[in-house]
């Protein structure tokens, strides 16, 4: 619901499905993985098809040494291009860049982290490597043997109608369940056919809602701000996924990366870093590991935020938190510094609010009726309002 705006001055799982408002599914909080949005790293945004076992080991090392593990980043996910060929029994083996997948898994697990992998329900992956079509159980068994904890399942070369698509994702989910290993199941089919409505029914813990992100402010903003309206489809164990983080890849500035991180946290989105973790600047590390910002994403209530006010390029978003407070984002999508105002009644905070700036980690005081801040171009002020 869009509130009145501002005088603009100052941002596998057991599933029980019922029907909520507007016919939206309501998910019971069963047991299973991804009770909060998954956090970790994925190889694609920086390494793409050049990824090697050494790169993955280096990422695992960096997650620990930089403090990212302590901040909640757990998954170390290999994307496309790890696959080799199938043997005469149909068993898929890694290529020469991944000579010992079980050894890699043991290395990652020894650091208290988890390992993820990638495949497709079609015959080929996006990069034209072996997909899982017709080999779902063999591949799931291989993943379990290696110690895989997360599977990104990318639509790519799959051919078939809507019913066939659902069946293909469900088939892999059932194959994963059959192994007895808890493996997060990430559906990647770019938001087609309103996947947020049926993703849980085929075992999805998260599902892509958009096409691919890139390290570009306009693309990031188009994807992130476009998530408004999907909030009723997110719940613990089941998350809308607007794609991976680009923080630290170098083509956005500090304010733009803060906007990216703030928006993803308000969206209760998975936080999968996509940069070279071995070469982070202090600003990049600070954005990725701010504990108060991450707490918004990982809040136990599992609510996805939404927009409550908009005037031109200025937006106010809110996310209800488990302690009854609100995370509030004041966003400036324009080309000059602008004041943006959050009205407390619009964000459900009553007439008076105690305000804390989460990026600056400081209390700002108690305010009546509203709070105003100057927000930089393409920037954000992220607040906690009690």
N, C-alpha and C positions, 0 to 999 in steps of 0.2 A: 504494500500500500504506500503510495507516495503522499507524504505529509505536506503541509504548507511549507513553502520555503521562505526564506531568509531575506533579510534586508541585505543581503550578501555582504556579510562581513566575516571573518573566519568562517575527516575519513573514519572359506566356506562355512559357512555359518548356517545355523538353523534359522529359517526366516518364516515368520508368521505375518501374513499380509492382510490388512484390513483396508477400509476406505476412509480417508479423512476428508477434509474440506476440498471441494472442487474435484472429488473423485481421486485425489492423490493417494498413493499407497502410504500406509503407516506401518513401520517395521518394528516388531518386538525385538528387544535387545537379547537375542540368543547368544549362545557361546560361539566363539570363533575368532579368527584373526582380524586385525585392523579395527579394533575397538575405537581407536582414534585414527585420524588420517595418517597413513604411512609416511615416515620420514627417512630419507637416505640420499642416495646418489645414483644417477644413471649415466651410462657412458656415452649416449648418443650425441647430445648437444655439442660436446667438445671433440670427441674422438671419432664419432661416426664409425665407418667401416675399418678404420685404422686401429681399432682397439685390440689390445693384447692382454695376456694374463698379467704381464708386468704392470700394465696400466691399472688393472683392477686391484692388484696387490698394493700398488702405490696409493690408490684412492682409500683403501682400507686403512693403511698406515696413517694417512693424513686425517681421516675421520677421527682417529684416536688422538693423534699428537696435537691437533689444533683445538681440541675441546668440542668438536662437533658431536662426538658420541655422547658426551656429557649433556649436550644440549638436546639430544633426542634422536639424532640421525643414526639409524640402525641398518638400513638395507643398502647393500652394495650391489647394484643391478647392472648386469651385462645386457646390452640391447642387441640389435641385429649384428650379424657377421661373425658369430662364434662357431657356426655350424660347418661340419665337414660333410662326409658322405655316409650313406647307410650301408651296412654289411649285408650279406646274403640272407640274414634273418630279419632284416628291416630295422636293426638297431642303429640309431644315429650316433655318430662319433664326432667329437669336436675337431676343428681344423688345427693346423700346425701352430696357430697363435695361442691355442689353449691345450697344451699337451697333457695336462693332468687336471681335469675338472674336479675330481674328488679331492685332490691335494689342495687346489685353490679353495674349495669349500671349507676344508679343514683349517686352512690358514685364516680365512675370514671368521669362522666360528671361534677360533682360539682367541680372537680379539674381542669376543662378546658381540659380534655383529652377525648379520644374516646375508645370505647370497641370493640374488635374483637372476632370472634368465628370461629369454624372449623366444617366442615362436608365433606361428600363424595357423588359423584353422584352414587355410588354403594349402595348395601344393607347394607354394613358394612364399618366402618372406618378402618384404618390401625391397630388400636388396638382392632378391633372386637366389636366396639360399634355401635349403630344405625346410619346408613347412611340415605341419603335423597331420595333414589330411590323410586318413586311413591308417595312421600310426599313433593315435592318441594314447592308447594304453601303454604302448612300448615307450613313448616319450615320457609319459608321466612316471613310469617305473624308473626310467633313467634319471629323471630329476630327483626322485626320492632317494635313489641310490647315491647320487652325488651329494645330497644334502641341501637341495634347493629349497628356498623358503618363500619365493615370490615368482609368479609367472605373469609376464605381460604378453597378452595374446592378441596379435595385430592382424586385422581383417585382410588387408592387402589383396592377395590373389584369389580369395574365396569367391566362388560363383554360386548363386542361388537366391531364392526369394526370401522374404522376411521369415517365414516359418523355418526354412532351411538354415538361415543364419542363427536363429535362436537355438535350433537343435545342435548346431555345430559347437556353439559355446557351452551348451549344457553337457554335451558329450565329453568335452575336455574337463569340465568341472567334475563330472562323475568319475572320470579316470583319475583325477587328482585325489578325490575322496577315497577311492579304492586303495590307494597306496597307504592310507593311514597317517600320512604326514600332513601337518598343518601348513598349507601353502596359500599365501595371499593370491587371489585370482583377479588380475587387472584386465578388464575388457578394453580393447583399443579398436573402436570402429567409428570414431570421429563424430559421435553424436547422432548417427543416422537412426531413423525410425524411433525417435524418442526413447533411446536406450535407458534413460533414467527411470522410465516406468516399468521396464521388464528386466533390467540388469540383475536385480536380486533373485528373480525367479530362476535364472540360469546359473546361480552361484557366484555372481560378481560381487567382489568387495569394493571395487571402484570401477568407473567407466568413463572413458573420455567423452567429453561433451562437445568437442570442437575439433577442427583441423589442427595441424601442427603449429606450435608457437615458434617464434624466431626472436633473436636478440635485437628487437626493434620496438621502440616505445609504442608506436601506433598499432602494431600487431598485438603486443601484449595487452594494451588498453582495450582494443576491440574484443579480445577473448575474455579478459577478466571482467570488465564492466558488463559484458554481454551475458554473464551468468545470472543476472537478476531474474527472478521468477522461477529458478530451479531449486530454491531453498527447501521446499517441502519434500523433495525427493532424497535428501541427505539424512543420515542417521548413523549412530554407532554401528560399525561393520559394513556400511554402505555409503560410498562417497562419490559425489560428482568430481570429475577430474578435468580441470582446464589445461592440463599438460604440465610439463616439467618447468623448473625454474631456470631462468637465464642469468640470474644474478652472478656477476663476476666474469661474464664472457666478453665484456669490453665495449659494447656498442650503445649502452645506455649510461647516463650519468648517475651520481649517487642518489639524487632525489627521485629519479625514475626507477632505480632499483628498489628504493624504499617503498615507492608506490606499489611495485610488483609484489614485494614480500608482504606488505600490509594487506593488500587486496586478497592475496591467496590465503592469508591467515583468517581474515574475516569470512572468506568463503568456506572455511573448514576444508580446504583443498589439501591433497597430498603435497608434501614438501620434498621434492626430489631434486637436489642440486644437480646442475648440469655443466659445471665449470671444471677446470683443471684444479683439483684441490691442492696439488703440490705447489701451486704458484699463485696463491691468493694474496691480494693486498689486505692491509688492516681494515679498510672500509668494507671490503667484501666479506671478510670473516665476521666483522661486527654486525653486518646486516643479516647474515645467515644464522647467527648464534644469539641474538638478543633474546634473553630468556622471557622477558615480559611480552614481547611480540609473539614468540613461539607459543606461549601459554594461551593466547587467544585461539590459535589454530588447534591446539591439543586439549582444549577445554572439554571436560568429561560430559557435559550436557550434549555435545555433538550437534549443536544447531549451526546451520549455515546462515551467514548474514545476508542482508538485502538492503537495497537502496530505499531511503525514506524521504529524500528530498533532492531536487535537482533544479538548478537554474542555469541554463546554458551549459557552459563547460565546468560548472561547479556542482559537486555531488556530496551528499552525506549518506553514509552507510552505517548500519548497526548490526551487532551480533549479541544476542542474549547469552550470558555466561552462567555457569552452574551456581555461583555464589549470589546470583540475583543482580549483579552489576551488568553494565553494558560496555562492550568495546565499540567505539565510535570512530569512524574514519572520515576525515574532512579532506576531500580530494579537489585538486585544481588541475583540470585537463587543458587549461588555456595557456596562453603564450606570455602572460605577465603575472607578477605576484598579485594575489587577490585575497581579500578577507572572506572567510567562509564561516557561517554561523550554524551551530547545531542547537535546535530548540529541544529542551529536555522532554517536553511532552511528546514531541515527534519520535524520540528514541525510547519512550516508555519509562523515563526516569523521574517523573513527577515534576514538582515545581522547583526543587533545589537539588543541586548536584555537586558532589565532591569530585574534582577532576584531576587525573594524573596523565602526564605525557609519557607514553610508553617508549618512544624512541629516545627521549632525553632522560628517562628514568627519574622523573621528579614530580612531586605533587605541585599542582598549580593553585589549589585553594578551593573554596566553596563558592559557587555561583548561583544566582537566582535566575530562573527561567531559561537561560541560554548561555552558550560559551562561544566566543569568537576568537579566531586565530588568523594570522597572516600565513597563507600557504604558498610556497614557491611554485613556479612554473613546473607543470608535470609532477608536482610534489604532493605530499600528504602530511597531515598531522593526525597521529593515531592516539586515541585517548581511551582511558578507562573511566567510566562515569558511574558513581555510586549514588 
